[in-house]
Amino acid sequence: MQNKLYDIIIIGGGPAGLTAGLYCSRAGFTTLLLEKGLLGGKLTDISDIENYPGFPDGVNGAELALKMQNQAKRFGLEVVHSAIESIKLEEKIKHVKTNSSQIYISKAIIIASGSDSVKLNVPGEDNLRGKGVSYCATCDGPLFKNASIAVIGGGDSALEEALFLTRFAKSVTIVHRRDSLRAVKILQDRALANEKIKFIWNSVVSEIQGSSSVEKLILENVKTGKKENFVCDGIFVYIGLKPNTAFLNGIIKTNEYGYIITNENLESSSPGIFAAGDVRKKQLPQISTAVGDGALASFSARKYLEEF
């Protein structure tokens, strides 16, 4: 067991977590960041970011992630690569247990563990992620100018993003496993009226194919079992998001989907535990909003520690 008592432990090393790490470390707090994968989170999957302030010519996601982590580490941020198994509260002290049975203790915690897009889990999806397979139209849409795109899903997010993608793409085809959409009527009306949007009903993706980038999908009709090729330049998947909060085990309040509930200062239902980024239910999950959350959560944590 670690004997060192940290002021703040940050769970998650995406934009929100790295920003919180920068602010906390720079403020002089002993700060530990725990991340199960690569620092940068979803940033590392984005080849070209064109809407982050300060980079008028765009920036590679992995490059931006490296700049963020180097800046935070310069002020003393400690980083350990490990997944979180559980959090235990003992009076004011927080105990964070990793999947390697290591336990770290702190006075405050900032949870910035993000959310993951629900994946199709079909051959080719992982290999072509960032090479035509995307889960964020706002992030990657401008890269598909005059392209043929498939959008997978039939809910609000799928239709909203399909409509957004028509600004860039030559055509957008919505592939839905049912014969009717689940989105609100106004979105359905807009999508059905848009001449760039087409529909393939009662179908699912069984495989994504391509050498260096997406070239075609193998679609399977759920009613007949018949498979057909669908040629396209990219695929955007919107079949749901899942927050990374399984390790909480009910110690703080979440909504019905598992997103952490916070107040305007990003305080959770448990004193000394804060949340930032996509692990909170929010209207606009973007790098810039995650960075803002990380800064605010660190400020709120500082105020909490001043009265600890």
N, C-alpha and C positions, 0 to 999 in steps of 0.2 A: 504493500500500500504506500502511496506517495504521502510523505509527511508534509510536503510544502503546501501551505494554504495560499492559493491564488486569490487575488482580488476578484478577478473575472475569468470565467471560462466561456468561450464562444464555441458553439456547436455548429459547424458548417463553414466551409471555406469558399463560398461563392462571393459575388460582389457585396452582398450585405454583410457577410461575416468578415471579409477582408477589410471593409471600410470600418466596421466596428473595432476590429483589431488595431487598425491604424489609430483611430481616435482614442481608444482606451490606453494603448501603449504610449502614445505621445503625451497623454495626460499624466503619465507616471504610474499607472496601475500595473501590477504584475498580472499579465494576461496570457492565457493559454488558449490556442485555437485547436480544436479537434476536427479533423476532416478524414473521411473514409477513403476518398479518392484523390483526384488531382485538384490542387488549389485552383480556384477559378470556377468550379462547378460547370454550369451550362455554357459559360463563356468559351470553354475549350472546344465546344462543338460548332462554334460560329466562325466561318472563314472570313467574313467581311462585315464589320459593324459600321454602318454609315450614319447612325442617328445618335451617337454618343458625343456630347459636347466636348470641344477641344481637339477633335480629330476631323477636320474638314475633308480630308481625302480618305476617310475611313481608317479602320484599324482591325487587324486580325484579333480574334477573340483570345487566342492563346497568348498573344503578345500583350494584350491589355491585362490579362490575368497575371502575367509575370511582372509587369510594372506595378500592379497593385500589391502583390505579395512582397516584392523587394522593398517597396516603400514602407509597408507595415513592419517588416522585419528590421528595417533600419532603426526603428524606434524601440526595438526590443521584444517584439511579439514572438512568443514561443509557439511552435507548431508541432503537433504529433499526428501522424497518420493512423487513424484507428476509427472503427465504427462504434457507435454508441449502443450499449445494451440496455441501460436503464439509468434513471436518476432517482436518488433517494434523498429525502429531506430530513435532517436532524436539527431541530430548532432552526437557527439561522444559517447553518452550514449546509451546503449542497454537495452531495457525493455523486460523481459521475463515473459509472462503470462502463468500461469498453468491452468489446467482444473477446479481448485477450485477457479478461479478468483483472485488468489494471484499474485502479480507482484513483481519481483525481478529485481534490476538494477545493471549494471556492466559497466566497461570500455572495457572489452574484453570478447569474448565468444569462447569456444572450443566446437564444435559440435562433439559428439562421440556417436550418437544415434544408430549406427549399422544398420544392415539389418536383415530382417526375411526371412527364407525360405518360399516360397509359400507352404502352407499345402494342403493335400488332403481333409481335413475336412470330414473325414469318422469316423464311430464308431471305437474305440480302438486306434486311433492315439495318442491322448493326454495321455491316461492311460499308454501306452506302450512306450512313448518317453523315450529314454535312456535305454530301456529294449528290444532292438531289432529294434526300430524305430530310424533311424538316418538321418541326413541331411548333414553329413560330412564324406566322406570316409577316408580322410587323418587323421581325428581325431579318428575314431572308427574302421577303416578297420582291423588293427592288432588284434582286439578283436574277429574276426570272422574266425579264422584259421580252415580250413577243414569244414567250414559251407556251407550251401546252402542259397544263398542270392538272393533277388529280387531287381532290380534297376528300379525305375519308371521314365520314361521320354525317349525322343528320340533325344534330342539336344546334343550339344557339351559337356556340363557338364556331362550329364548322361553317355555318352559313355566314356569320359575320366575317370570318376570315376569307371565305370564298369571294364575298362581295369586295373585300379589300383587295384581293389578289387580281381582280379584273382591271384594276388600275394599271397593272403591269403586263399581265399575261395576254397571250393571243386567245386562249380559251381555257376555261376552268370546268372540269367535270367532277361533279359531286357523286361519289360512290357510297351508297347507303345499303345496309343489310336488310332494310325493310322496304315496303312499298309506299311508305308515307314518311314525311319528315316529323321530327319531334320539336323543332324550333318554334318560337312564338310566331303567330300568324303574320305579323308585319315583316319579319325576316323572310318567311316563306314567300310572301307576295313579291318582295323585292328580288329574291333570287330567281323565282319563276319568270319574272318579267325581264330579267337581264339577258340580253341576247348573247352575251359571252359565256353564260353558264348553261351547261348541259347536265343531265342526270343519268346515272346507271343504277337501277333499282334492284333490290333483292340479291345483292352481290357483296362479296368480301374479297379482300386481297389475300391470296394464298402464297404469293412469292413476288419479290422485287428483283428485277434483273438489270444488269448493266456491268460494264467492265470498269471504267474509271468514274462513271456517273450513272444516274438512273436513265435507263433506256426504255423499259417497258414493265408493265405489271401483268401478273397472271391473276385474272379475276375468276372467281367461282360463284356461280348462281346457287344460292342457298336452297332453292326449291327444286331445281332440276339436277344440280351437281355438275352441270356443264361448265367447262373452263374455256376461257378465251384470252387472247393477248390484247393488251391495251397499251399502245405506244404513247409515251409521254416523256417530258423532260424533268419532271419533279413530282414529288408526292408530299402533301401536307396532311399530317395525321391529327385528328381531333376527336378522339373517342373517350377523352376524359383526362383529368389530372388527379394525382394522388399525393397529398402532402407527406413529407417524411417525418411523421410524428408517432410511429408505432412504439417507440421506446419510452414514450411519456407514461403509458399505463395509467392514465386518469389522474395524474398528479396536478394538472392544471386544466382549465376548461377549454374545450375545443367545440367547434360546431359539428353538425351531423356528418360532415364529410371529413372531419379530422383536422381542419385548419384551426390554428390557435386563435383564440379570441383575445384581443387586447383593447385597451383604451387608446385615446389619442396620443398618449405618451409612450405607447408600445409596452405598457405594463400588462403582464398576464394576471390571472386570478390569484397567483401565489407571489407574495412579496419577494422581491429580489430576482425574479425570473422575468425576462423580457423576450420579445420575439421581433424578428426583422426579416423582411424579404418575402419570398413566395410561400413561406410556411404559414403566413397569414393570408386569409382570404382578402383579395384586393381586386380592384377594378382594372388596374393596368400593371400586370407583371412585366416590368422592364428593368434593364440594367440601371437606368437613372433612378427609378423609384426604389430599387433595392439599395442603392448607395445612400439615398436619403434616409431610408429606414435604419441602415447601419449607423449613420451619424446620430440620429435621434435616439436610438436604443442605447448607444454608448453614453450620451448625455444624461438620459434617465437613470442609467446604471450609476453614473457618477454621483448624481443627486442622492440616490439610495445609499451609496457607500459613505457619503458625508455624514449620514445619521446612523450608520451601522453600530 
